[in-house]
Amino acid sequence: MSGEVHNEFSGNAESVVQAGEIHVHHSDARPDEVERLAQRLARAVAGQWKAEAAVRGLFGAAPLPIAWEMAGGQGVWSAARFADRYRQLPTPRRLVILGSAGAGKTTMAVLLVHELLAHRAVGDPIPVLLSLGAWDPAAEHLTNWLPRRLAEEYPVLGTGATAAANAGRLLDAGLILPVLDGLDELPQRRRTEALAKINQALSDHDPLVLTCRTDEYQALLNGSDGLYAATVLRARPVAPEDVRRYLLAPHSARREARWRPVLDRLAAEPHGPLADALASPLLLSLARTAYAPESGLDPAELVDTARLSSAAAIEAHLLDALLSTAFRSEPAARNAFAWRARHWDEAKSRRWLVFLAQHMKRLKTRDLAWWQLEQDGPASENAWTFGAAAWGCFSLAIIVAAVVGGRAVPWGFVWSGGGPIGAMCCIALWRGGAVRKRPHYRSKYSSVAVGGSLATATMFVVAWVATGGRVPVVPTALACVVALGLLVPNAMMSIYWDRKQVDVESVSPAVLMARERRAPLTVAAVSAILVLVGTDVVHEVTGLSRVNDDVPLSFRIAQCVMAFALWAIIASRWGAYQVTHARLALRGKLPWRLMRFLDDAHQRGVMRQEGSVYQFRHARLQERLVAGGRNPEGPGR
């Protein structure tokens, strides 16, 4: 196809009206308010991708030598001037970046975002990189998906409906440049519909950047014209001289001596398997990383034709080398600010990564989202794990309370907890394994409390009618206290946490988990305190005796705190994650400090971070781990 395809009208009237209906209520915003919102978002996006580009090694003295050729042979774009060339495109500045697996499409998208934001002027659109892998074009239009994803990833836009509304304002003002990564990651049956929905959502002046594998995009052209009014770039193989320069940078006699066997083989066989493999930016970067001086490996392994007789064998070898060497040493100096003394066993680390890759394959996704971990395995396993852990914690709390209170351990009281624990297991069995969507910032615990209070009131009414009005007054008062104890703190915490969401500019997996953890635990603690205090208040006000006067205060505290803690676990995605994580860690499939391990794998170049989820450095690495690897002990052994 030609380098640029122009049309006078992008999309149909129906899609234009639809987009207007979705965002027209934002048009009353003042320009200065919209620009201030844009500046906050630009700072958040710039900080996010500057840090991620540094972790991926995209800065430094030896940038990855990637070049792109315009379709039709109209020119070549270098990585150094990629953003400048993009700014020179005619309106609407749409770009399609094509390449084979490992060609550096996502790398260039990250660098484009970083460079455009580094030189952004007032009024320029903000490039926002979003992965298309989780988009279902049949269920959600792009004009709805974009504001929702912006609201989820960037708390500076606000919370709940306010965040989506602010994202809509920026889109209406033309201040968002969507950089949509990975059209090929969508299932094949959805790609054509996704491209059609993208074209429908665009007006004549809307910019867009899209990345896709070459073969998958070419297949789409059989039934469509591709992205309207877009310039198409295709990745070029890395030139032999660029391969040599990249491997030797920074140049030294010692480095050249180490790489001499590889350089000689490349010169002798410019079209051989090794040259074909290192022409891929992904494999070239893997070779430089795996055979860094501190790795202890010899690059001469790459010229062993007995073991590495094809480009595919070299690729598998380099992927194994990355996994083998990633956890042997500390992260690079550029990541020293995030370094902590973390040491992981190499064999265990590989086993954990294999499990995570297989888990992602079972879910048919490239995104590793912690809130989807509970979908691994039968729901009954989570239920029994939760039941055993809850009963153990309940028993331990009662035993500690007895010791603190100087009383004998009431084993009957401990065993009587089996009934409530069994009920908790049933709830966990019902909730476990459910399809989890991404956690939202707005707390929903108030609605849960309202439902619980209504259920309590209903049970009292039924009991009143069944006994002919002979239900004691104290349980009624206590039911009211419980209802207030649930409603008041939940409402207060919902408002509080909603206002606290703007403290962080962008979302990471750890930040999202912290938010999902704080709310239920805080609500549980406050509810337990209010119920305990409320019980005594009812006793003093009514003058009636308590049903549990003979139960020590320490027992009542332990019982109440444990009840609300269990409720907090059941009612939250964080709790479901913790139950599943504990079960998998006990079986040796995951580390006990999973989030710390993933953060460290990210710093070491095994994982990459896409907003609130992790991904493997490349899909090929994930596929290699799913297969288990041909050499579990790593290369060179």
Number of C-alpha atoms within 10 A of each C-alpha: 11 12 17 18 14 12 11 8 13 21 19 13 10 11 19 15 12 15 19 15 10 14 21 14 13 18 14 8 13 9 12 9 11 17 17 12 17 26 17 15 24 23 16 19 23 22 15 20 21 20 12 20 17 14 21 20 18 17 14 10 9 14 14 23 20 23 21 23 19 19 17 12 10 11 12 17 20 14 19 15 11 19 21 14 13 17 11 9 13 11 13 17 18 24 22 22 26 26 21 17 17 19 24 22 25 21 19 21 23 22 20 22 23 24 19 20 23 13 10 15 11 11 13 16 22 26 27 23 23 18 20 19 18 12 19 17 20 10 8 12 19 20 21 14 16 21 20 18 16 23 26 24 20 26 22 24 25 23 23 18 12 12 21 22 21 24 29 26 26 24 21 19 18 16 22 25 20 21 26 21 21 18 23 18 20 19 13 13 8 17 20 21 15 20 21 18 19 19 19 23 21 23 16 14 13 20 22 20 23 24 25 23 21 17 13 17 22 15 14 16 13 9 9 13 13 21 25 25 25 25 22 24 25 22 24 19 19 20 16 17 10 14 21 17 14 19 22 21 14 12 11 9 8 11 15 17 12 16 18 15 15 21 21 12 16 21 14 11 13 13 12 15 20 24 23 20 22 24 21 24 24 21 21 23 20 20 23 17 21 24 22 16 14 12 17 11 15 14 18 15 17 19 19 10 13 7 12 18 15 15 17 14 16 25 24 19 22 27 25 26 23 23 26 21 21 22 22 16 13 18 20 13 9 14 15 11 7 11 15 11 5 11 12 14 10 17 14 14 20 22 19 20 24 22 18 20 27 19 19 21 15 11 15 11 17 20 21 23 17 22 24 22 23 26 20 19 14 12 18 16 18 29 25 19 16 27 24 15 16 24 21 13 14 23 23 14 20 23 20 16 22 18 13 11 14 9 11 10 16 14 11 8 12 17 12 11 15 16 11 14 21 17 12 22 23 16 14 25 20 13 16 26 22 12 10 14 10 14 16 14 21 17 22 16 22 19 13 13 21 16 14 16 21 12 13 16 16 12 12 16 15 11 14 15 11 11 10 9 10 10 15 9 11 18 13 16 16 19 19 19 21 22 22 19 24 26 22 17 22 27 17 12 20 20 13 13 17 15 13 14 20 15 10 13 21 25 21 19 20 16 13 23 19 12 18 21 17 14 22 28 19 16 26 26 17 19 25 25 15 18 23 18 13 19 18 12 14 18 15 11 8 11 10 11 11 15 9 9 8 7 10 13 14 17 20 15 18 20 19 19 22 22 18 20 22 21 16 23 22 21 18 21 24 23 23 25 21 19 26 25 23 18 20 20 16 12 10 13 18 22 21 14 10 14 14 14 19 22 19 23 22 21 25 24 20 23 23 22 23 20 21 21 19 21 21 23 17 18 15 16 22 24 16 17 25 18 12 17 18 13 13 15 15 20 19 12 6
